[in-house]
Amino acid sequence: MAEISFADFERVDIRIGTVVGVEPFPEARKPAFKLRIDFGPEIGIKKSSAQITVHYTPETLMGRQVAAVVNFPPRQIGPFMSEVLTLGFPDANGAVVLIGPSVAVPDGGKLF
């Protein structure tokens, strides 16, 4: 992978937010949820489509803090407009495991 500068890294706006809404997304090609994530007063609530059904249920997602890229352009996924990219890592089988803080932090905080 090519090296990037710190300035390149700073251009990616990764923020923390709290999941405030979860719905099934049956129209998605792969199993997914529609998330509403609150990034605090500066950014507000944004929508995200996330293929995270292996390890998570709507009940375990509600109130959970997640990291997301908030400065990508919105992306149409079927009938749903995803506004942020929720971040995670693959487990041993490739299923997404979300990343988030180990201690609660204020919504909208920027990763550095």
C-alpha positions as CSV (number, residue, x, y, z in Angstrom):
1,M,0.0,0.0,0.0
2,A,1.3,3.5,-0.9
3,E,2.4,5.8,1.9
4,I,0.3,8.9,2.6
5,S,1.1,12.1,4.4
6,F,-0.3,13.2,7.7
7,A,-2.2,15.9,5.8
8,D,-3.8,13.1,3.7
9,F,-5.0,11.4,6.9
10,E,-6.4,14.7,8.3
11,R,-8.6,15.0,5.2
12,V,-10.6,11.9,6.3
13,D,-13.1,13.1,8.9
14,I,-13.7,10.2,11.2
15,R,-16.2,11.0,14.0
16,I,-17.9,9.2,16.9
17,G,-21.6,9.0,17.1
18,T,-24.4,7.2,19.0
19,V,-26.8,4.9,17.2
20,V,-30.3,6.3,17.8
21,G,-32.2,4.3,15.2
22,V,-32.0,0.8,13.6
23,E,-34.2,-0.7,10.9
24,P,-33.9,-3.9,8.9
25,F,-32.9,-3.3,5.2
26,P,-34.5,-6.1,3.3
27,E,-33.9,-4.4,-0.1
28,A,-30.1,-4.6,0.3
29,R,-28.3,-7.2,-1.7
30,K,-26.5,-8.5,1.4
31,P,-28.1,-8.5,4.9
32,A,-27.8,-5.0,6.4
33,F,-29.4,-2.5,8.7
34,K,-30.3,1.1,8.2
35,L,-28.8,3.1,11.0
36,R,-29.4,6.6,12.2
37,I,-26.4,7.9,14.1
38,D,-26.2,11.1,16.2
39,F,-22.9,12.9,15.7
40,G,-23.8,15.8,18.1
41,P,-24.9,19.3,17.4
42,E,-22.3,20.2,14.8
43,I,-23.1,17.4,12.4
44,G,-26.4,16.1,13.6
45,I,-28.1,12.8,12.8
46,K,-26.9,11.0,9.7
47,K,-28.0,7.7,8.0
48,S,-25.8,4.7,7.2
49,S,-26.4,1.3,5.6
50,A,-24.2,-1.2,7.4
51,Q,-23.7,-5.0,6.7
52,I,-23.4,-5.8,10.4
53,T,-26.1,-8.4,10.9
54,V,-23.8,-11.3,11.8
55,H,-22.6,-9.9,15.2
56,Y,-25.3,-7.3,15.9
57,T,-29.1,-7.0,16.4
58,P,-31.1,-3.8,16.6
59,E,-31.2,-4.1,20.3
60,T,-27.4,-4.4,20.7
61,L,-26.9,-1.5,18.3
62,M,-29.2,1.0,20.0
63,G,-27.2,3.4,22.1
64,R,-23.8,2.0,20.9
65,Q,-21.1,4.5,19.9
66,V,-19.6,3.8,16.5
67,A,-17.0,5.5,14.4
68,A,-17.8,6.7,10.8
69,V,-16.3,8.7,8.0
70,V,-18.6,11.7,7.7
71,N,-17.1,13.6,4.8
72,F,-17.6,11.1,1.9
73,P,-20.3,12.1,-0.5
74,P,-23.7,10.3,0.1
75,R,-24.1,7.0,-1.6
76,Q,-27.3,5.5,-3.0
77,I,-27.7,1.9,-1.8
78,G,-30.9,0.6,-3.4
79,P,-33.8,2.8,-2.2
80,F,-31.7,4.2,0.7
81,M,-29.2,7.2,0.7
82,S,-26.3,6.4,3.0
83,E,-24.7,9.6,4.3
84,V,-21.7,8.2,6.3
85,L,-19.5,5.1,6.2
86,T,-19.7,3.2,9.5
87,L,-16.3,1.6,10.3
88,G,-15.3,-1.8,11.4
89,F,-12.8,-4.6,10.9
90,P,-13.4,-8.1,9.5
91,D,-13.5,-11.1,11.9
92,A,-11.9,-14.4,10.9
93,N,-14.8,-15.1,8.6
94,G,-15.0,-11.6,7.0
95,A,-18.0,-10.4,9.0
96,V,-17.9,-6.8,10.2
97,V,-17.0,-6.0,13.8
98,L,-17.7,-2.4,14.6
99,I,-15.1,-0.1,16.1
100,G,-15.8,2.4,18.9
101,P,-14.4,3.8,22.0
102,S,-13.8,1.6,25.1
103,V,-15.1,4.5,27.3
104,A,-18.0,6.8,26.3
105,V,-16.9,10.1,24.6
106,P,-19.0,13.1,23.4
107,D,-20.8,12.5,20.1
108,G,-19.1,14.3,17.3
109,G,-15.5,13.9,18.5
110,K,-13.0,13.7,15.7
111,L,-10.4,10.8,15.5
112,F,-6.8,11.9,15.8
